[in-house]
Amino acid sequence: MTDAPDLVDLDDLAPLSWRGVDDVVIVGGGLAGLFCALKLSPRPVTVIAAAPLGAGASSAWAQGGIAAAVGLGDSAEAHAADTIAAGAGIVDPAIAALMTREAPARIADLLAYGVPFDRDLEGKLLLSREAAHSERRIVRVNGDLAGKAIMAALVTAVRNTPSIRVLEGFVAEDLVMDGRFVAGVVARPLCDHAAQPLHLPARAVVLASGGVGHLYAVTTNPVEARGGGLAMAARAGALLADLEFVQFHPTAIAIGRDPAPLATEALRGEGAILVDRAGRRIMEGVHPDLDLAPRDIVARAVYQAARAGGAFLDAREGIGARFAERFPTVYETCRSAGIDPAAEPIPVAPAAHYHMGGVFVDANGRASLDGLWACGEAASTGAHGANRLASNSLLEAVVFGARIAEDILGVVPAAPAPARLPAARALGSVKADDAAVATLRRCMTEAVGVVRDGGRLRGAIGAVDRLRREAASADLRNMATSALLIAVAAERRKESRGAHFRSDFDAPVEALARRSTLTLADALTELEPLAPQLAAS
């Protein structure tokens, strides 16, 4: 968070016109942000989104579906138990319980918004199973189109809600502070990198800005997932949690695209298997659940196989001729690369996919700073622990989006606020230098990726900190700040747990079976004793 004048008001930015103070500003146009906006209706809300609604959100790319205990014989308690087991010892049990308990109601909300979840011939929701779930509880849309369908329904609902104002093509750069109170957001038009920053005063700010996938060279996330919200909150002084836990999806389709297209885990749930170049099953002898083992275990096995000659997802026997019908998105992606997934194995590799860490929030989504809430991938609720259970991310987004809306409606008065609040200044350009971004992403993949060690982590800390200090753009500054925080958190956790694996500390340590917290001030303080080593690296 910076402070200086020279901001423009929205009423000066034709053809838009807006006077006064925004009641609630939501940063991010993904599932969490839009669901929260709808739940706040008819209270006035402004949603800031860099891309057109639905186009720049990881939610729209989710293929598996949304987890909810709505099937016969299943229960919220069983769902919570699976969530806790997958989280490798640091899931908050109370948070897991409330999330899974509220899941059926949120599914009902999505149905009311028009989401066409798959149904059987009797009209009941059709449920699938994914890795580490003890029951079939994944609610899907046409096999692998859940995220796209959910987002399409919510975008339509948002555009038809008069109380929601959407600013598409704007990038949030900073939070505006008034003491400890978050009093607004600084944004800039994406299409005009030299434009004056825009000041949006607000009575409440919700960060729903997505994850950090594009801090890595190989990721399944859209380009907008660059850690901007995390960096904004960190500079403002917010407490952050579990930053070291970055989940790598084991089956990104390795065809050289950025972002890497995803081969959904549901493929393995339907019988596809992982094999090496010689056709041997990768997961044989690695875990009793084989290809449906927890994602961190599968990702490391695929990582080793890829380095040793190649890893492949073989759906020929398990799915075969049904592939195009059951998984149309994956099928079309493969065919566009010259691969027939019904007749030949699909080359795969691990890719940065989901960040369990984020802004530390309570059960109502409140951050440590007054006036700030966070939800979706930008937040760390404690629901995912060290390793997110498959398809719990969309569930967490809607559960906490709804809880934040209820909390704001109950505690933030809707009376008029001052017309002007202390201003802030963003850097001179939104767009980061391409070469510097490539350097950062390569450094994160090599040193803070699937397998880590202390030496490489300390080297990454030095490299990304230099990029942060020398950044000439808001985008690069935010990316480097988030990368630095993740690398410092990973260096501090001297054990292996869930998605965080260190070759120099390759086992879990019982004394460290707890969530981690960090502030930007903490991270910068830890750089001081490392300064001589970092300077020499």
BELBELGI-V667309 format. One line per field, one symbol per residue. phi: phi as a letter, one per 40 degrees, with the letter a starting at -180 (. if undefined). psi: psi as a letter, one per 20 degrees, with the letter a starting at -180 (. if undefined). A space follows every 10 residues. Layout:
BEGIN
phi=???
psi=???
END
This chain:
BEGIN
phi=.bbacgbbcc ccbcccaabg bccbbbchbc cccccccccc dcccbbbbbc bddgcbbddc ccbcibcacb ccgcaccccc cccccccfgb ccdccccccc ccddcccccc ccchccdcbc ccgcdcbbbb dgccbcaccb bfgbbcdccc cccccccccc bccbbbbcgb bcbaccbbgc ccbibbbacc cbcbcccbbb cacabbcbcg bbdccbcbac cccccbgccd cdcccchccb afcccbcbcc bcccbgcbcc cbcdcccccc hcbcbcccgc ccccgcaccf cbcddccccc ccdcccccih babbbcccbf ccdcccbccc ccccccbgbb ccbacccbac adbabccicc bccbgcccbc gbbaagccbb cgcbgcaccd gccccddccc ccccdccccc bbcccdbdcb bdcbbcccac cccccccccc ccccccbbbc bbadcccccc dccccccccc dbacccdccc cccccccccc ccccabafcc bbccacbcbd cbcacbbabc cdcccccccc dcccccc
psi=prprblqqqh iinqjqppqb ppgpppopka ggghggghhi pjppqppppg rqpihjphgi iphgbpppnj rpirqhgggg ghggghjkij qohhghghgh highhhgggh hhijpmqqqa hjjqppqrqr pjpirojopr olfkkggggg hgghgggghj ohioppnqkp pphqqpqncj pojaqprqph inijqpqppn qqhqpoolja bjhjiqhoqi qrhimjjggg gghghijqpr qkhinppppi lqomjjqoqp qpoqhhghhj iqqpqahijq phipigqhjc ikrqhhgggh ghgghghjiq qqoojgghgc iighghmhgh ghgghhjjpn iiiqqpprqq qpgpohrbpp raijjpripp jpqqrbiiqo ijhicioppp jighggghgh gghgghgghh ioqjqqrqhp rprqprriqg pqpgghghgg hgggghhkcg prrgghghgh ggghhghghj pjqhghgggh gggggggghh hhnmrppcio pphimjqqoh ijmrqqqqrh ggghhihgii gghhhi.
END
